[in-house]
């Protein structure tokens, strides 16, 4: 007699797998940390996504504020300010996009907020082959403390593939 | 998650498929050298990339790998007589040399030259490092012979095994680059398996179940770094190597040998899992070899006379529910290799990746798929040589190191991730 494992793993049995959604929509906040990554995020946002929101980090904004505020740190792609805490609160996952050598100061603020709210952080740094080692190292040092998953990719196409794989 | 069309491109490797073309760009392991131990030994059936082949070692020691079936009436040449410089079909005596060229058709006058018109499809087969390797792509694109470190060290420093895995190659390979499962599925083995136990690094693994990951593209594939807290603010890093299309090297533990795998498609529903262990600077000890032969570490016990694991789906992998309940084994299946294989086979012949829910710690898997798909497209569009063919891409090592918190592993462990002849691997 065929064992249970042999029967269950057969091609014939695959027909009886339940064909129903097995997950709910995830809220993934994709945040561009520097100017170059803003352009990438703008291009990404034109595609169709299940539950991704595309934002930019405005690293200079709080410096202009007299009192510390969470409202100046993020903006949507139309330039409207977004409250960092609100955005993190409603996120299942935060993906920070950066380019090697860019100004990534905002990573620490976003990372700290995610840490407080127990939101998983992924940082993706684009580093074309021409990037200088020193520039990449500086950028990594800014991201590393705040990313539970850090990806160094050579091409922009990877970001779209990653977001699709994560059902963003 | 993948689209069905992407899943098909990655998982189908038969002749004429995009994924098959990718695999046909590389030298791939076909047989253990010991399967053809002497001249004129019995031929061996081989199925690779959905092609049925026959391998033999002729009277002069020349290795042949060709279409399994006689061109005359389609008889399997597994029944053939390996004699006097060729493999002869026992049905009507047609004989083939190691290149598949027919050299005798007894029913036809030799002067007719008929046999010169008959040739079976064949592929080169070469021996290196205890493995017989083949290249199944266009002859004019044959790459240089493989230079994986395990294949170049003296024989006494190496142990090779292979086993049939009854699922598609990709879901098996993805297990090899999924570092986050070790703290769960294999946690019982780190302190008990003779090929792992005793390493200081094991304790970092067991103490920290929420590691932090870094995935970095390399020229040939990926470096997958996983860091856990160590003493004095330092990090314990384990760096896995993946080289396209299906070579992985697991980070070492203590002074144990380094090990890893190749996953080679037999057909779309089955693959060979090749497992190697080697030490760059010393011979393996008798105790280590005995443990490897006994199925410890990444190796398995076999159904006698086969390469099928003794624990397999037909006996429910000999799962021991009492051991699982008592905490002696996390999964209840014995041995690291079958703990992985049992779960991967349970997904079905080809897992439906349109249904999966990946998370960010799966970025190694996501990136590997991305690179494979990119290489397949570049082959189709530009006939580009894929990563992993270049011998420099093969000169990699996995590593386990302790680094200061502010040192990126890519910089601080650069040397440790490269083959340095005569130097031991970096391990904790």
Interface residues (C-beta under 8 A of the other chain):
Chain A: X2 X3 X4 X5 X6 X8 X9 X10 X11 X13 X14 X17 X22 X23 X93 X95 X120 X121 X122 X133 X137 X140 X141 X144 X147 X148 X149 X150 X151 X152 X153 X154 X155 X157 X158 X161 X162 X164 X165 X166 X167
Chain B: X1 X2 X166 X167 X210 X212 X213 X214 X215 X216 X217 X269 X313 X314 X315 X316 X317 X342 X345 X346 X347 X348 X349 X352 X355 X357 X358 X359 X360 X361 X362 X363 X366 X367 X369 X370 X373 X374 X406 X408 X410 X411
